[in-house]
C-alpha cells in the first residue's frame, strides 16, 4: 500500500471520527446551569473545546488506521468474512 493511500485513509477516518465525537461531553447552558446570552440558541454548547476534540480524533484515527493497514497487510478479515448475504442468494 502506498503511503499516500495511507494518508488519505487516515484523513477520511479522522473526519468521520471527529464528527462522531462532536456530541460527546457537550452540555447546553441549561444543563450546566449557566445563564444564556440574549438571542442564543437553546442548543448552543457551553463547554465546546475544539482542541480536545482534535486530540481525541487524532488518537482514535491513528489507532483505527493502524488496524486497517495491519489488516490490509496480514489479511485477517477479508470480503468472504463479511459477506453476510451469501446464504440468502445462493452465492457461496
C-alpha positions as CSV (number, residue, x, y, z in Angstrom):
1,X,0.0,0.0,0.0
2,X,1.4,3.4,-1.0
3,X,2.0,6.0,1.8
4,X,-0.3,8.4,0.0
5,X,-3.1,5.9,0.3
6,X,-2.5,5.5,4.0
7,X,-2.6,9.3,4.5
8,X,-5.9,9.5,2.5
9,X,-7.4,6.7,4.6
10,X,-6.2,8.4,7.8
11,X,-7.8,11.8,6.8
12,X,-11.1,10.1,5.9
13,X,-11.1,8.2,9.2
14,X,-10.1,11.4,11.1
15,X,-13.0,13.4,9.7
16,X,-15.5,10.6,10.4
17,X,-14.1,10.2,14.0
18,X,-14.3,14.0,14.6
19,X,-17.9,14.1,13.5
20,X,-18.9,11.1,15.6
21,X,-17.1,12.5,18.7
22,X,-18.7,16.0,18.4
23,X,-21.7,15.5,20.7
24,X,-19.8,13.6,23.5
25,X,-19.2,15.7,26.6
26,X,-21.0,18.7,25.4
27,X,-23.5,20.4,27.7
28,X,-26.0,23.2,27.0
29,X,-26.3,26.2,29.2
30,X,-29.5,24.8,30.8
31,X,-27.6,21.5,31.7
32,X,-24.7,23.4,33.1
33,X,-26.8,25.9,35.0
34,X,-25.1,28.9,33.2
35,X,-27.2,31.9,32.2
36,X,-27.8,32.3,28.4
37,X,-26.8,35.3,26.3
38,X,-29.8,37.1,24.8
39,X,-30.7,35.6,21.4
40,X,-28.7,32.5,22.0
41,X,-30.0,29.2,20.7
42,X,-31.1,26.7,23.3
43,X,-28.9,24.0,21.9
44,X,-25.6,26.1,21.9
45,X,-22.8,24.4,23.8
46,X,-21.3,26.0,26.9
47,X,-18.2,23.9,27.0
48,X,-17.1,23.2,23.4
49,X,-13.4,22.5,23.4
50,X,-12.1,22.1,19.8
51,X,-8.5,21.3,20.9
52,X,-9.6,18.3,23.0
53,X,-11.8,17.2,20.1
54,X,-8.9,17.4,17.6
55,X,-6.6,15.5,20.0
56,X,-9.1,12.7,20.7
57,X,-9.9,12.4,17.0
58,X,-6.2,12.2,16.1
59,X,-5.5,9.4,18.6
60,X,-8.6,7.3,17.6
61,X,-8.0,7.8,13.9
62,X,-4.3,6.8,14.2
63,X,-5.4,3.6,16.1
64,X,-8.1,2.7,13.6
65,X,-5.9,3.5,10.6
66,X,-3.1,1.3,12.1
67,X,-5.6,-1.6,12.5
68,X,-6.8,-1.0,8.9
69,X,-3.3,-1.1,7.4
70,X,-2.3,-4.2,9.5
71,X,-5.5,-5.9,8.3
72,X,-4.6,-5.0,4.7
73,X,-1.1,-6.4,5.1
74,X,-2.0,-9.6,7.1
75,X,-5.4,-10.3,5.6
76,X,-7.1,-11.0,8.9
77,X,-10.6,-10.1,7.7
78,X,-11.5,-10.4,4.0
79,X,-14.5,-9.9,1.8
80,X,-15.6,-13.5,2.3
81,X,-15.6,-13.0,6.1
82,X,-18.1,-10.1,6.0
83,X,-20.4,-11.4,3.1
84,X,-23.5,-11.9,5.3
85,X,-25.8,-12.2,2.3
86,X,-24.1,-15.2,0.7
87,X,-26.5,-17.7,2.2
88,X,-29.6,-15.8,1.2
89,X,-28.9,-15.6,-2.5
90,X,-27.2,-19.0,-3.0
91,X,-23.8,-17.5,-3.7
92,X,-21.0,-19.1,-1.7
